[in-house]
């Protein structure tokens, strides 16, 4: 239990630190920290100006890890992301100049403004924690996390992310517009300067790795594992879904529930942990059918419908029982 409390303390420090910059979006902040705990990547999608980039930068600063930012534009090349080998005339050898993807936390800003070829240059790093340039493999540092922002695809000048890349993102985060009170607080907070300028690291890279190890040790009952897989399986047979979730969806929902339980101060997972994460972890993994889209069906609504249709199991976890 001591390991859980220590890891929970680290996670809470990061959450509280980011709240100094991002006002009124506690769930979005928590989801970003959960992705970091699960060694996953986060896709932040929303309209311009609601704080997508600030959320990513705030988490990066709070985590105390090396940070690189890539501004994705239509003329960005894959080598601008991964790096390139340059011939050194003095040594007579090629030297690798690493790209910004080789950092612990990478902000891929407006990722859907780059061409598909450039977007795909991040795939190897996101899945295999390495990049290969001219046949030579280079390992990215640990911990490693890509936080990508994108505007909705109905905006002009964007290239929708392919399904294979969307599936590699652990979670999709949306911020939404603030309330009137929250927007006034944003104005007051930035009257003199931006709060991110004074934001300091509250955790080290080693503490992040410690938090990641603790999350994987959280107990998950077999009934809850079956509950998770049943939810994912239901996406493959639903009338409104053209393409259901892959087994990666089951694994990510499992790990996300572990991390959320740890943040809540428990060393075991409850069914409610799974239900809370179904939409943010699953909505970008399914493709709604054309007929359903014409009726205005939203992936999040479909996932909520699936979750409501599947009975919540009783679970026994380290002395806790629920029926």
Residue pairs with C-beta under 8 A, 6 or more apart in sequence:
1 267
3 214
3 217
4 214
4 218
4 262
4 265
4 266
4 267
5 265
6 210
6 214
7 37
7 210
7 211
7 214
7 215
7 262
8 262
8 263
8 265
10 203
10 207
10 208
10 210
10 211
11 33
11 37
11 211
11 262
11 263
12 263
13 62
13 202
13 203
14 33
14 36
14 59
14 62
14 63
14 202
14 203
15 26
15 29
15 30
15 33
15 263
16 202
17 58
17 62
17 199
17 200
17 202
18 29
18 32
18 33
18 55
18 58
18 59
18 62
19 26
19 29
20 58
20 195
20 199
21 54
21 55
21 58
21 194
21 195
21 196
21 199
22 28
22 29
22 51
22 54
22 55
22 58
22 175
23 178
23 182
23 185
23 186
23 189
24 178
24 179
24 181
24 182
24 185
25 51
25 55
25 175
25 176
25 178
28 44
28 55
28 173
28 174
28 175
29 55
29 59
30 260
30 263
31 42
31 171
31 173
31 280
32 42
32 44
32 55
32 56
32 59
32 147
32 171
32 173
33 59
33 263
34 171
34 256
34 259
34 260
34 263
34 277
35 41
35 42
35 145
35 147
35 170
35 171
36 59
36 63
36 143
36 145
36 208
36 211
36 212
37 211
37 212
37 215
37 259
37 262
37 263
38 170
38 212
38 215
38 252
38 255
38 256
38 258
38 259
39 143
39 144
39 145
39 212
40 145
40 169
40 170
40 171
40 252
40 255
40 256
41 126
41 145
41 146
41 147
41 148
41 168
41 169
41 170
42 56
42 145
42 146
42 147
42 148
42 169
42 170
42 171
42 172
42 173
43 111
43 148
43 149
43 150
43 161
43 166
43 169
43 171
43 172
43 173
43 284
44 52
44 55
44 56
44 147
44 148
44 149
44 150
44 172
44 173
44 174
44 175
45 52
45 149
45 150
45 151
45 152
45 172
45 173
45 174
46 52
46 151
46 152
46 174
46 175
46 176
47 151
47 152
48 151
50 175
50 176
50 177
50 178
51 175
52 149
52 175
53 107
53 109
53 149
54 196
55 147
55 173
55 175
56 107
56 109
56 147
56 149
57 67
57 69
57 107
57 196
58 196
58 199
59 105
59 147
60 67
60 105
60 107
60 147
61 67
61 196
61 199
61 200
61 201
62 199
62 201
62 202
62 203
63 104
63 105
63 143
63 201
63 203
63 205
63 208
64 201
64 202
64 203
64 204
64 205
64 207
64 208
65 103
65 104
65 105
65 143
65 205
65 208
66 103
66 104
66 105
66 141
67 103
67 104
67 105
67 106
67 107
68 100
68 101
68 102
68 103
68 105
68 106
68 107
69 100
69 106
69 107
69 109
70 76
70 80
70 81
70 100
70 101
70 106
70 107
70 108
70 109
71 109
71 110
72 108
72 109
72 110
72 111
72 112
72 113
72 114
72 118
72 119
73 110
73 113
73 114
74 113
74 114
74 115
74 157
76 114
76 115
76 118
77 118
78 117
78 118
78 120
78 121
79 99
79 133
80 99
80 118
81 99
81 100
81 101
81 118
81 121
81 122
82 99
82 101
82 121
82 125
82 131
82 133
83 96
83 97
83 98
83 99
83 101
83 102
83 131
83 133
83 138
84 96
84 97
84 99
84 133
85 94
85 95
85 96
85 97
85 133
85 134
85 136
86 94
86 95
86 97
87 93
87 94
87 95
88 94
88 95
94 134
96 133
96 136
96 138
98 138
99 131
100 106
101 121
101 122
101 125
101 131
101 140
101 146
102 125
102 131
102 138
102 140
102 141
103 140
103 141
104 141
104 142
104 143
104 144
104 145
104 205
105 143
105 144
105 145
105 147
106 144
106 145
106 146
106 147
107 147
107 148
107 149
108 122
108 146
108 147
108 148
108 149
109 148
109 149
110 149
110 150
110 151
111 119
111 122
111 148
111 149
111 150
111 161
112 119
112 150
112 151
112 153
112 158
112 159
112 160
112 161
113 150
113 151
113 157
113 158
113 159
114 159
115 159
116 159
116 162
119 159
119 161
119 162
119 165
120 162
120 165
122 146
122 165
123 164
123 165
123 168
124 130
124 131
124 132
125 131
125 140
125 144
125 146
126 146
126 165
126 168
126 169
127 168
129 139
129 140
129 142
129 144
130 137
130 138
130 139
130 140
131 137
131 138
131 140
132 138
142 205
142 209
143 205
143 208
143 209
143 212
148 169
150 158
150 161
151 158
153 160
163 243
163 287
166 284
166 285
167 246
167 248
167 249
167 284
167 285
168 248
169 284
170 252
170 255
170 256
170 281
171 252
171 256
171 277
171 280
171 281
172 280
172 281
172 283
172 284
173 280
177 183
178 186
189 195
203 211
214 262
215 255
215 258
215 259
215 262
216 255
216 258
217 267
218 258
218 259
218 261
218 262
218 266
218 267
218 268
218 269
219 267
219 268
219 269
219 317
219 318
220 254
220 257
220 258
220 268
220 269
220 317
221 268
221 269
221 315
221 316
221 317
223 313
223 314
223 315
223 316
224 257
224 269
224 270
224 271
224 274
224 313
224 315
224 317
225 254
226 313
227 271
227 274
227 310
227 312
227 313
228 250
228 253
228 254
228 257
228 274
229 250
230 310
231 253
231 274
231 278
231 282
231 306
231 307
231 310
232 244
232 245
232 247
232 249
232 250
232 253
232 282
233 244
234 306
234 309
234 310
235 241
235 244
235 245
235 249
235 282
235 285
235 286
235 302
235 303
235 306
236 244
236 245
237 244
238 244
238 302
238 306
239 289
239 292
240 288
240 289
240 291
240 292
240 297
240 302
241 286
241 287
241 288
241 289
241 292
241 302
242 287
242 288
242 289
242 290
243 286
243 287
244 286
245 282
245 285
245 286
246 285
248 285
249 281
249 282
249 285
252 281
253 274
253 277
253 278
253 281
253 282
256 277
256 281
257 269
257 273
257 274
257 277
258 269
260 269
260 273
260 276
260 277
261 267
261 268
261 269
261 270
261 273
264 273
267 318
268 317
268 318
268 320
269 315
269 317
270 315
270 317
270 322
271 312
271 313
271 315
271 322
275 307
275 312
278 303
278 304
278 306
278 307
279 300
279 303
279 304
282 299
282 303
283 299
283 300
283 303
284 299
286 299
286 302
286 303
288 297
288 298
288 299
288 302
292 302
314 321
314 322
314 323
315 321
315 322
